[in-house]
């Protein structure tokens, strides 16, 4: 999983953050021989394979607090990898954020997945200014 703030190399307090979660579908090979065929109408996967991707912050006592969630529909059942994006706000306090990604299916029982990780959130006073804007804008062009 990759956690990032668009256009920045750091995550600051209150930033809008995007988590890119890649789902590995080990069972995709079972469907490749049926490319172009759709599941039977009326079945739970008629329009695709539904999944919920949830991102929860893990507190000091192990409690989980939901930060973001997104539904994901896999319409190509032969696809081995699917990427879901979960958007959320970075915490308002700088520090290390421990999280867990939970992948849940409303259809398939017993295939739920959990993966732990962490990222750092910096305060406004800790933001590095690595931006090299020198020379990107020439004010002489606007003179008469």
TAQUI-V13240 format. One record per backbone hydrogen bond with DSSP energy under -0.5 kcal/mol. NH is the residue of the N-H (numbers start at 1). CO is the residue of the C=O. Records with the same first field share a line. If there is no record, write none. Layout:
BEGIN
NH = CO ; CO
END
This chain:
BEGIN
2 = 20
4 = 18
8 = 5
12 = 10
13 = 122
14 = 90 ; 91
15 = 12
17 = 15 ; 88
18 = 4
19 = 86
20 = 2 ; 18
21 = 19 ; 84
22 = 20
23 = 21 ; 82
24 = 22
25 = 23 ; 80
26 = 24
28 = 25
29 = 26
30 = 27
31 = 28
32 = 28 ; 29
33 = 29
34 = 31
35 = 32
37 = 34
43 = 40
46 = 43
48 = 45
49 = 74
50 = 48
51 = 72
52 = 104
53 = 70
54 = 52 ; 102
55 = 68
56 = 100
57 = 65
58 = 98
59 = 57 ; 63
62 = 59
65 = 57
67 = 55
68 = 55
70 = 53
72 = 51
74 = 49 ; 72
75 = 73
77 = 75
79 = 76
82 = 23
84 = 21
86 = 19
87 = 85
88 = 17
90 = 15
95 = 121
97 = 119
98 = 96
99 = 117
100 = 56
101 = 115
102 = 54 ; 100
103 = 113
104 = 52 ; 102
113 = 103
115 = 101
117 = 99
119 = 97
121 = 95
122 = 11
126 = 123
127 = 124
130 = 128
133 = 131
136 = 133
139 = 137
141 = 138
142 = 139
143 = 140
END
